[in-house]
Amino acid sequence: MNRVAFITGGTRGIGRQIAITLAKAGYDVAVNYRAENEDLTITKSEIEKCNVKCLPVQGDVSEFEDSENMVKQVIEQFGRIDVLINNAGITKDTLLMRMKKEDFEAVLQVNLVGTFNVTKSVIPYMMKQKEGRVINLSSVVGISGNAGQANYAASKAGIIGFTKSLAKELGSRNILVNAVAPGFIETQMTDVLKDEMKEEIKKTIPLKRMGTVEDVANVVKFLASEESSYITGQVIQVDGGMLM
């Protein structure tokens, strides 16, 4: 029986690449999405090319009931969840002086509360299995902060604290909890940056390049595997040495 991974926000960018990378490693994959779109069709097709099962589950991670229902669907289809990857996230960037209260709250609700909602729904099943992996997508700005991203940085810093606390709670149950903190990664989100800005960013990175979605997905694959069985409560930066 294949191991099962559930990825939130799994239809584009880093989430899609994580889903495909784990599918290539032999995992059956459930991917969460909010609305039917072309990205979902492409992602499902890429996963199924790997001769594994793909289950799309629709829902909003910021809603606890949606999160519970999605997890129940995955359990009904596959019978277990071995790896949870909390990847779903949004940005609403602006300086604090201009930031609307609802934009601060929306980012926290999706990024941080969403991570809580899905994790809380999955953990009882992992405890019953007596094993599991939870991998949370944070960000280097959750460590360093970033002007114009007070809401996003706060949510990603919260994920780090959540990760470490949960690792201490669940270690004795053989459930490992870690976070991955990407730096500047080439995605649709960074495609909007002007070329001059990208070049300036590269100058701040010792490896002199932006990361790829594969760079992040390969670290997630390692943390999901048996090779990481003595690693928990850690935050692994995938940033080309930008922050150290």
ZAZALUM-197077 format. One record per residue (C-alpha): residue number from 1; chain; x, y, z. Coordinates in steps of 0.05 Angstrom, whole numbers, plus 5000, padded with zeros to 4 digits. Each point is the difference from the previous one (the first is absolute). Layout:
[pt NUM "A" [X Y Z]] ...
***
This chain:
[pt 1 "A" [5000 5000 5000]] [pt 2 "A" [5027 5068 4980]] [pt 3 "A" [5014 5053 5052]] [pt 4 "A" [4951 5058 4997]] [pt 5 "A" [5016 5075 4998]] [pt 6 "A" [4950 5056 5008]] [pt 7 "A" [5022 5068 4974]] [pt 8 "A" [4960 5064 5012]] [pt 9 "A" [5004 5052 4945]] [pt 10 "A" [5027 4944 4956]] [pt 11 "A" [4980 5022 4930]] [pt 12 "A" [5052 5052 4982]] [pt 13 "A" [5070 5025 5016]] [pt 14 "A" [5037 4967 5057]] [pt 15 "A" [4939 4958 5020]] [pt 16 "A" [4993 4970 4931]] [pt 17 "A" [5073 4982 4996]] [pt 18 "A" [4998 4968 5069]] [pt 19 "A" [4940 4958 4977]] [pt 20 "A" [5035 4978 4936]] [pt 21 "A" [5066 4986 5036]] [pt 22 "A" [4965 4956 5052]] [pt 23 "A" [4960 4965 4945]] [pt 24 "A" [5065 4983 4964]] [pt 25 "A" [5024 4971 5066]] [pt 26 "A" [4940 4954 5001]] [pt 27 "A" [4951 5037 5046]] [pt 28 "A" [4926 5002 4987]] [pt 29 "A" [4984 5074 5003]] [pt 30 "A" [4940 5041 5023]] [pt 31 "A" [5003 5073 4978]] [pt 32 "A" [4957 5055 5030]] [pt 33 "A" [4972 5055 4956]] [pt 34 "A" [4949 5056 5010]] [pt 35 "A" [4968 5005 4931]] [pt 36 "A" [5000 4959 4935]] [pt 37 "A" [5054 5026 4954]] [pt 38 "A" [5049 4981 4946]] [pt 39 "A" [5056 4993 5051]] [pt 40 "A" [4962 4944 5034]] [pt 41 "A" [4991 4962 4934]] [pt 42 "A" [5074 5006 4983]] [pt 43 "A" [5022 4979 5070]] [pt 44 "A" [4954 4939 5002]] [pt 45 "A" [5024 4978 4931]] [pt 46 "A" [5074 5007 5020]] [pt 47 "A" [4989 4960 5064]] [pt 48 "A" [4963 4944 4965]] [pt 49 "A" [5056 4994 4948]] [pt 50 "A" [5041 4972 5059]] [pt 51 "A" [4952 4940 5006]] [pt 52 "A" [4974 5021 5068]] [pt 53 "A" [4932 5023 5023]] [pt 54 "A" [4981 5073 5004]] [pt 55 "A" [4941 5026 5041]] [pt 56 "A" [4982 5074 4991]] [pt 57 "A" [4963 5026 5062]] [pt 58 "A" [4965 5067 4998]] [pt 59 "A" [4998 5046 5060]] [pt 60 "A" [5023 5062 5036]] [pt 61 "A" [5054 4985 5052]] [pt 62 "A" [4981 5063 5038]] [pt 63 "A" [4933 4967 5017]] [pt 64 "A" [5005 4945 5053]] [pt 65 "A" [4940 4961 4974]] [pt 66 "A" [5028 5000 4930]] [pt 67 "A" [5067 4975 5026]] [pt 68 "A" [4966 4943 5039]] [pt 69 "A" [4959 4980 4939]] [pt 70 "A" [5061 4999 4954]] [pt 71 "A" [5039 4956 5048]] [pt 72 "A" [4940 4952 5005]] [pt 73 "A" [4998 4995 4924]] [pt 74 "A" [5074 4981 4998]] [pt 75 "A" [4991 4948 5055]] [pt 76 "A" [4938 4971 4965]] [pt 77 "A" [5038 4994 4934]] [pt 78 "A" [5069 4977 5024]] [pt 79 "A" [4988 4975 5072]] [pt 80 "A" [5058 5040 5028]] [pt 81 "A" [5043 5063 4995]] [pt 82 "A" [5074 4989 5009]] [pt 83 "A" [5024 5070 4982]] [pt 84 "A" [4965 5067 5007]] [pt 85 "A" [5030 5060 4964]] [pt 86 "A" [4969 5066 5022]] [pt 87 "A" [5016 5042 4939]] [pt 88 "A" [4938 5043 4987]] [pt 89 "A" [5014 5074 5009]] [pt 90 "A" [4984 5069 4975]] [pt 91 "A" [5033 5069 5000]] [pt 92 "A" [4971 5069 5006]] [pt 93 "A" [5063 5042 5002]] [pt 94 "A" [5003 5074 5018]] [pt 95 "A" [5031 5044 5053]] [pt 96 "A" [4967 4996 5068]] [pt 97 "A" [4977 5073 4995]] [pt 98 "A" [4959 4981 4939]] [pt 99 "A" [4980 4930 5021]] [pt 100 "A" [4926 4988 5012]] [pt 101 "A" [4980 4961 5062]] [pt 102 "A" [4964 4949 4957]] [pt 103 "A" [5062 4989 4958]] [pt 104 "A" [5042 4986 5062]] [pt 105 "A" [4947 4952 5026]] [pt 106 "A" [4989 4965 4933]] [pt 107 "A" [5074 4981 4993]] [pt 108 "A" [5003 4975 5072]] [pt 109 "A" [4935 4961 4990]] [pt 110 "A" [5023 4962 4939]] [pt 111 "A" [5074 4992 5014]] [pt 112 "A" [5002 4987 5075]] [pt 113 "A" [4929 4981 5021]] [pt 114 "A" [4994 4958 4937]] [pt 115 "A" [5062 4962 5021]] [pt 116 "A" [4969 4988 5069]] [pt 117 "A" [4932 4979 4970]] [pt 118 "A" [5028 4947 4954]] [pt 119 "A" [5053 4974 5049]] [pt 120 "A" [4949 4993 5056]] [pt 121 "A" [4955 4960 4953]] [pt 122 "A" [5056 4953 4978]] [pt 123 "A" [5036 4987 5066]] [pt 124 "A" [4948 4951 5030]] [pt 125 "A" [5010 4954 4940]] [pt 126 "A" [5076 5004 5005]] [pt 127 "A" [4996 4985 5074]] [pt 128 "A" [4958 4938 4985]] [pt 129 "A" [5052 4979 4948]] [pt 130 "A" [5056 5014 5052]] [pt 131 "A" [5040 5036 4947]] [pt 132 "A" [4997 5060 4953]] [pt 133 "A" [5034 5061 4972]] [pt 134 "A" [4976 5072 5002]] [pt 135 "A" [5039 5048 4956]] [pt 136 "A" [4981 5074 5004]] [pt 137 "A" [5019 5051 4947]] [pt 138 "A" [5027 5062 5036]] [pt 139 "A" [5046 5052 4968]] [pt 140 "A" [5066 5035 5014]] [pt 141 "A" [4960 5063 5012]] [pt 142 "A" [4970 4964 5060]] [pt 143 "A" [5070 5001 5029]] [pt 144 "A" [5027 5067 4975]] [pt 145 "A" [4937 5041 4989]] [pt 146 "A" [4990 5042 4937]] [pt 147 "A" [4975 5070 4988]] [pt 148 "A" [4932 5000 4969]] [pt 149 "A" [4984 4930 5024]] [pt 150 "A" [4982 5008 5074]] [pt 151 "A" [4939 4955 4991]] [pt 152 "A" [5036 4946 4960]] [pt 153 "A" [5063 5001 5044]] [pt 154 "A" [4957 4994 5063]] [pt 155 "A" [4962 4941 4971]] [pt 156 "A" [5064 4964 4979]] [pt 157 "A" [5034 5014 5067]] [pt 158 "A" [4938 4972 5034]] [pt 159 "A" [5008 4936 4958]] [pt 160 "A" [5070 4992 5027]] [pt 161 "A" [4976 5004 5073]] [pt 162 "A" [4942 4953 4983]] [pt 163 "A" [5049 4950 4969]] [pt 164 "A" [5047 4999 5059]] [pt 165 "A" [4943 4994 5051]] [pt 166 "A" [4967 4943 4963]] [pt 167 "A" [5066 4964 4991]] [pt 168 "A" [5007 4998 5076]] [pt 169 "A" [4928 4977 5009]] [pt 170 "A" [5002 4944 4949]] [pt 171 "A" [5072 4974 5001]] [pt 172 "A" [4982 4943 5047]] [pt 173 "A" [4947 4977 4951]] [pt 174 "A" [5050 4994 4943]] [pt 175 "A" [4970 5060 4964]] [pt 176 "A" [5054 5046 4973]] [pt 177 "A" [4985 5074 4989]] [pt 178 "A" [5046 5045 4961]] [pt 179 "A" [4997 5064 4960]] [pt 180 "A" [5031 5021 4934]] [pt 181 "A" [5017 5074 4992]] [pt 182 "A" [5010 5018 4926]] [pt 183 "A" [5036 5063 4979]] [pt 184 "A" [4989 5031 4931]] [pt 185 "A" [4972 4945 4957]] [pt 186 "A" [4982 5005 4926]] [pt 187 "A" [4923 4994 5000]] [pt 188 "A" [4940 5036 4971]] [pt 189 "A" [5004 5044 5063]] [pt 190 "A" [5071 5024 4984]] [pt 191 "A" [4988 5004 4925]] [pt 192 "A" [4967 5067 5010]] [pt 193 "A" [5065 5031 5025]] [pt 194 "A" [5038 5043 4951]] [pt 195 "A" [5065 4972 4972]] [pt 196 "A" [5041 5055 5033]] [pt 197 "A" [4970 4982 5067]] [pt 198 "A" [5016 4926 4989]] [pt 199 "A" [5072 5017 4985]] [pt 200 "A" [5005 5041 5064]] [pt 201 "A" [4972 4942 5039]] [pt 202 "A" [5050 4952 4970]] [pt 203 "A" [5057 5044 5024]] [pt 204 "A" [4978 4988 5072]] [pt 205 "A" [5002 4924 4991]] [pt 206 "A" [5068 4965 5008]] [pt 207 "A" [4980 4949 4946]] [pt 208 "A" [4983 5058 4953]] [pt 209 "A" [4935 4971 4976]] [pt 210 "A" [4928 4993 5020]] [pt 211 "A" [4976 4932 5022]] [pt 212 "A" [4956 4954 4961]] [pt 213 "A" [4937 4964 5022]] [pt 214 "A" [5040 4935 4993]] [pt 215 "A" [5050 5026 5052]] [pt 216 "A" [4943 5005 5051]] [pt 217 "A" [4964 4936 4979]] [pt 218 "A" [5063 4959 5008]] [pt 219 "A" [5009 5023 5072]] [pt 220 "A" [4927 4983 5014]] [pt 221 "A" [5010 4931 4969]] [pt 222 "A" [5059 4988 5047]] [pt 223 "A" [4961 5021 5061]] [pt 224 "A" [4943 4954 4979]] [pt 225 "A" [5047 4941 4993]] [pt 226 "A" [5029 4950 5048]] [pt 227 "A" [5068 5033 4991]] [pt 228 "A" [4976 5057 5044]] [pt 229 "A" [4976 4955 5057]] [pt 230 "A" [5042 5037 5053]] [pt 231 "A" [4982 5070 4980]] [pt 232 "A" [4943 5038 5032]] [pt 233 "A" [4985 5071 5022]] [pt 234 "A" [5047 5029 4948]] [pt 235 "A" [4995 5058 4951]] [pt 236 "A" [5039 4986 4937]] [pt 237 "A" [5015 5061 4958]] [pt 238 "A" [5001 4991 4925]] [pt 239 "A" [5027 5068 4982]] [pt 240 "A" [5068 4993 4967]] [pt 241 "A" [5034 5026 5062]] [pt 242 "A" [4963 5067 4999]] [pt 243 "A" [4984 4998 5074]] [pt 244 "A" [5053 4973 5048]] 
***
